[in-house]
Amino acid sequence: MGSLLSYSGLSTKIRAMQSKLINERQYREIAQLASVTEIVAYLKKQPGFSDLWADLDEHSLHRGDIEKLLTHTIHQNFAKLFRFANPQQRTFMALYFKRYEIAVMKDCLRKVFDKGYAQLDLSLFKEFFDRHSKLDIEKLTASSTVEEFINNLQGSEYYAPLKKLGAEYSPRLFDYGMALDQHYFANIWSVKEKLFKKKDLQEITAAYGNKFDMLNLQFIFRSKRYFSMAPADIYALLIPMNYKLKKEEIRAIVEAATYEESQQLFRKTYYGKKYEHLSAHNLEEFYNYMLRSTLEKEARRDPYSVAMLYSYMYHKEHEVNRLTIAIECIRYGVAPDEAM
């Protein structure tokens, strides 16, 4: 009864918001449009965007502006749910929010590393971050060197892992991004038992556990296939936790002499046995499918749980990713069937 009372109001709110997500029929209609301006005009008429974009002039927007506005709809929906959530639910949302902080930090680091990068303007996100974050995104955006960027993180949880990275060798953009991701994932895994109990804990463990296993597999296979990385270098960049993958299985795959041998070893793991059609070639596609299906299954099985909240945020982010792809397809004249 406690879970029902805790989540019933939020669950009702999420179902209402979920009904406004773009569906397959609408994506097909979008793929038929002739210009990016037409996409914005189309979205302004849809329930999930009509209130948020009512005052926008689609004729005056640059493609970069539209992509930021799409990302901001994620923030706006998160803020709606946060206002509606109780203290326990807000604890999970605060943990989930860190992914948005990391996305902004990666944008800032990309600007620092790419000296020809256009001026980075994240002012659209300022109000949202001022309310939910302790990071000063104005300072981070204005950083012109890695040292300045890291110094502007002093007092935050991200300062130490990035500072340590720079002290050991000369990292690349990829290294800083991986350090941020590893910190986020390790943080989630280490605090889940303190934040969640019983059913919520089981669902969070399953959702994130599968996710971390699949991300590690993706990284191992990419490293071996495209970069011929040494095992020690691969280990250094893996998420330091495992769920269905055993430590000895990870070790065997990482230290396999060839990419083909690592694929054969993968077939003996939990994922290789359970999903016969899964291979190193379709891991990324399958990872997205499995995460989505896991969240949908858990949300249906227990609609008054944290899975409902996580599932909605995943689907909202997936919507923005698909709309961003649609914009690129229309810009470059990709045929509707190919775009789909």
Secondary structure, 3 states (H helix, E strand, C coil): CHHHHHHHHHHHHHHHHHCCCCCHHHHHHHHCCCCHHHHHHHHHCCHHHHCCCCCCCHHHCCHHHHHHHHHHHHHHHHHHHHHHCCHHHHHHHHHHHHHHHHHHHHHHHHHHHCCCCCCCCCHHHHHHHHHHCCCCHHHHHHCCCHHHHHHCCCCCCCHHHHHHHHHHCCCCHHHHHHHHHHHHHHHHHHHHHHHCCHHHHHHHHHHHHHHHHHHHHHHHHHHHHHHCCCHHHHHHHCCCCCCCCCHHHHHHHHCCCCHHHHHHHHCCCHHHHHCCCCCHHHHHHHHHHHHHHHHHHHHHHCCCCHHHHHHHHHHHHHHHHHHHHHHHHHHCCCCHHHHC
